[in-house]
Amino acid sequence: MGCIARLGCLVLLALLAVVGWFTRDRWLPMITHSSTTATASGPEKVWQPLDAAAGQRGKRAIDQLSDPRGPVFTNLTAAEVGSYVVQAVGHAFPASADSVEAAVIGDMLVVRAVVPTRDIAGSGVLGPLAGLLNDRERISLGGDLHVIRPGLSEFRVREVKLRDFKVPSGAIPKLLQQITKGKTVPGVAADALPVATPKTLGDVRIANNRVTLYRVTPGSTP
């Protein structure tokens, strides 16, 4: 009886397999769609190259906030806002940098580039970490934008990575001093880079992989 029962199970499984094969057009798309949806719902990390054209597009979009008849807010791509910030800062990366890119990841704008290690480690700010790096390494700066006062904002750096090494948060101000060669702007935090922005820029919000800039409205304070 045991053999007959096992044989019956095998026959049943074989029948189910045959039925599943001939009805695959019905159930296979549902599985594929479910898998695709799960992948698409995850966070996107779309790195976009930075260039002068993207910076000009970002500047035009930001300048439109100065027009009383213009939009009260504008959304920028990672390339547009990243190029604008890098051009406005002027010294975020040395002239010898290449492969400059940006991405909006969650609530942070991240800009990165490949730079000569000596340009960022010359003062010894990296400590023993400098000995683990090659002559040229990728450095990434992740943070957000804050309006300090009309005409001036800051890119607050919350995270710095060299290759896959995360720089301790306490070392970020010293590293930025190395990048800016000690230049400071009153009101700008020690862990931030100054960014000149229109006086009509009232707020910048980075969330859900998007950067939105808002115009100053009557009665509001930047």
Rosetta blueprint (number, residue, H / E / L):
1 M L
2 G H
3 C H
4 I H
5 A H
6 R H
7 L H
8 G H
9 C H
10 L H
11 V H
12 L H
13 L H
14 A H
15 L H
16 L H
17 A H
18 V H
19 V H
20 G H
21 W H
22 F H
23 T L
24 R H
25 D H
26 R H
27 W H
28 L H
29 P H
30 M H
31 I H
32 T H
33 H H
34 S H
35 S H
36 T H
37 T H
38 A H
39 T H
40 A H
41 S L
42 G L
43 P L
44 E L
45 K L
46 V L
47 W L
48 Q E
49 P E
50 L L
51 D L
52 A H
53 A H
54 A H
55 G H
56 Q H
57 R H
58 G H
59 K H
60 R H
61 A H
62 I H
63 D H
64 Q H
65 L H
66 S H
67 D L
68 P L
69 R L
70 G L
71 P L
72 V L
73 F E
74 T E
75 N E
76 L E
77 T L
78 A H
79 A H
80 E H
81 V H
82 G H
83 S H
84 Y H
85 V H
86 V H
87 Q H
88 A H
89 V H
90 G L
91 H L
92 A L
93 F L
94 P L
95 A L
96 S L
97 A L
98 D E
99 S E
100 V E
101 E E
102 A E
103 A E
104 V E
105 I E
106 G L
107 D L
108 M E
109 L E
110 V E
111 V E
112 R E
113 A E
114 V E
115 V E
116 P E
117 T L
118 R H
119 D H
120 I H
121 A H
122 G L
123 S L
124 G L
125 V L
126 L L
127 G H
128 P H
129 L H
130 A H
131 G H
132 L H
133 L L
134 N L
135 D L
136 R E
137 E E
138 R E
139 I E
140 S E
141 L E
142 G E
143 G E
144 D E
145 L E
146 H E
147 V E
148 I E
149 R E
150 P L
151 G L
152 L E
153 S E
154 E E
155 F E
156 R E
157 V E
158 R E
159 E E
160 V E
161 K E
162 L E
163 R L
164 D L
165 F E
166 K E
167 V L
168 P L
169 S H
170 G H
171 A H
172 I H
173 P H
174 K H
175 L H
176 L H
177 Q H
178 Q H
179 I H
180 T H
181 K L
182 G L
183 K L
184 T L
185 V L
186 P L
187 G L
188 V L
189 A L
190 A L
191 D L
192 A E
193 L E
194 P E
195 V E
196 A E
197 T L
198 P L
199 K L
200 T L
201 L E
202 G E
203 D E
204 V E
205 R E
206 I E
207 A E
208 N L
209 N L
210 R E
211 V E
212 T E
213 L E
214 Y E
215 R E
216 V L
217 T L
218 P L
219 G L
220 S L
221 T L
222 P L
